[in-house]
Amino acid sequence: MITAIVLIHVKAEDIPEAAQTIADIDGVSEVYSCAGDVDLIAIVRVPGHEDLADLIPAKIGKVPGVIDTDTHIAFRSYASAATESAFSIGD
């Protein structure tokens, strides 16, 4: 399984709709809106690299309001419990 972190720039007025549309795409496991240099961060999990090639430019990149994406492929996961708890702060 390939895990990728996709940083997504979106037109400000389209963020909520784009986030939901991206979250509904097969292979996208999570989408976060965030402060900082990007508007959305998507966690993508797919069987192979060729699936990333289909998913990111052909689906995420075509969502209305998406301006640009920057994809980072994960090599390993360290302390997954710590990762889960970090994203649940404030819930």
N, C-alpha and C positions, 0 to 999 in steps of 0.2 A: 504494500500500500504506500503510495506517495502522498506526503503531506506538504502542502504549500501554504505560505502566508501571502495573501495578495493585498497590497496597499492600493487603495482606490481613491482617485480624485473625482469628485462629483460636483456639478453645479449646485450651489447652496439650496436653491429652491426645490431641487429634486432629491435631496438626501433621503427623506423618509420612504418615498416610493421606490427609489433605486435600491435601498437597503432591503426592503421586503422582496422585491423582484429577484435580487441576487440570492437572498436566503432561500427562495423557492426553487433554485436551480439544483438539479441532481448533482451531487458531488460536493456541494457547498454545505459544510456542517455547521458553521456559525458565521454571523456577521456582526461586527461591533461598530457603532458610531463612536468617534473619539475626537479629542482635541489634539492639536499638533499639526504636523505637516500634511497629514492625509485626512480625508473625511470618513472613510470606512476601511475596516480591516476584515477580510474574509479568510476563514480557515477552510481550505479545500483538501479533501481526501479522495483520491482516485486510484484505480488499480495500476496505471502506468503513465509514463511520461507523455506518450502520445495522447492520452486522455486530457492532460493539461493543455496540450496544444489545441485541442478541440474546445475545451471548456472556457479558457480565459479569453482568447481573442474573439471567438465565435459567439459566445454567450454573455459572459460578464462584460466584455468590451462593447457589446451592442445594446446594453441596457440604456434606455433613454436617460440622459443626464450624465452618464459616465464620460469623463474627459480623458482619463489616463489610468493605466494600471502599472504596478511594479511588483513582480513576482519573486518570492524568495522560497527556494525549495529546502525543506528541512532534511537534515541528514540523520539526526538522532533526537530522541526525546529524553530529557533528564528530569527526574522527579515529577512525574505527571500529577501527583497529588498536590504539589506546591503550585503548579500551573493552574489547576482547577480552583484552588482556594484564592489565588490572586485575583481571578476574574469574578469571584463571588463577593469581594469586598463591597460593602454598601448595600447588599441585597436585603 
